[in-house]
């Protein structure tokens, strides 16, 4: 009789731990598509998503105008 309670208690514990770990995993995502990498425009000091930024002079810019202005400052 006591053996049944021990087995049922162990099974209940394992089920609860599986549910708890499943809930915790849903709260934090390791999928990189969930967030975007941001880059700093060295000219206007604004942050831009990297996939929308304009690469030039070894940096990323928010626009082509900022890239040109930054290039003329460096000369």
C-alpha positions as CSV (number, residue, x, y, z in Angstrom):
1,X,0.0,0.0,0.0
2,X,2.7,2.5,0.9
3,X,4.7,1.4,-2.1
4,X,1.8,2.5,-4.3
5,X,1.7,6.0,-2.7
6,X,5.5,6.3,-3.2
7,X,5.2,5.4,-6.9
8,X,2.2,7.8,-7.4
9,X,4.0,10.6,-5.6
10,X,7.1,10.1,-7.7
11,X,5.1,10.1,-10.9
12,X,3.2,13.2,-9.9
13,X,6.5,14.9,-9.1
14,X,7.9,14.0,-12.5
15,X,4.8,15.3,-14.3
16,X,4.9,18.6,-12.4
17,X,8.6,19.0,-13.1
18,X,8.0,18.5,-16.9
19,X,5.2,21.0,-16.9
20,X,7.3,23.5,-14.9
21,X,10.3,23.2,-17.2
22,X,8.1,23.5,-20.3
23,X,6.6,26.8,-18.9
24,X,10.1,28.2,-18.2
25,X,11.3,27.4,-21.7
26,X,8.4,29.3,-23.3
27,X,9.4,32.4,-21.3
28,X,12.8,32.7,-22.8
29,X,13.5,32.4,-26.5
30,X,16.8,31.3,-27.9
31,X,15.6,31.8,-31.5
32,X,17.7,34.6,-33.1
33,X,14.8,35.5,-35.4
34,X,13.0,36.9,-32.3
35,X,15.2,39.9,-32.1
36,X,17.3,42.1,-34.4
37,X,20.8,43.2,-34.0
38,X,21.1,47.0,-33.7
39,X,24.0,49.1,-35.0
40,X,25.1,52.6,-34.1
41,X,25.3,55.2,-36.8
42,X,28.7,57.0,-36.1
43,X,27.5,60.2,-37.7
44,X,24.0,60.9,-36.2
45,X,24.4,58.6,-33.2
46,X,21.1,56.8,-33.8
47,X,20.6,53.0,-33.6
48,X,19.3,51.2,-36.7
49,X,18.4,47.5,-37.3
50,X,21.4,46.0,-38.9
51,X,19.4,44.5,-41.8
52,X,18.1,48.0,-42.7
53,X,21.4,49.9,-42.2
54,X,23.5,51.3,-45.0
55,X,27.1,49.8,-44.9
56,X,29.9,52.2,-45.9
57,X,33.4,53.1,-44.7
58,X,33.5,50.0,-42.5
59,X,30.5,51.2,-40.5
60,X,26.7,51.1,-40.7
61,X,24.6,54.2,-41.2
62,X,20.9,55.0,-41.0
63,X,21.0,56.5,-44.5
64,X,23.2,57.2,-47.5
65,X,23.3,60.9,-46.6
66,X,24.8,60.1,-43.2
67,X,27.4,57.8,-44.8
68,X,28.4,60.7,-47.2
69,X,28.5,63.2,-44.4
70,X,30.6,60.9,-42.3
71,X,33.0,60.3,-45.2
72,X,33.5,64.0,-45.8
73,X,34.2,64.6,-42.0
74,X,37.0,62.0,-42.1
75,X,38.9,63.7,-45.0
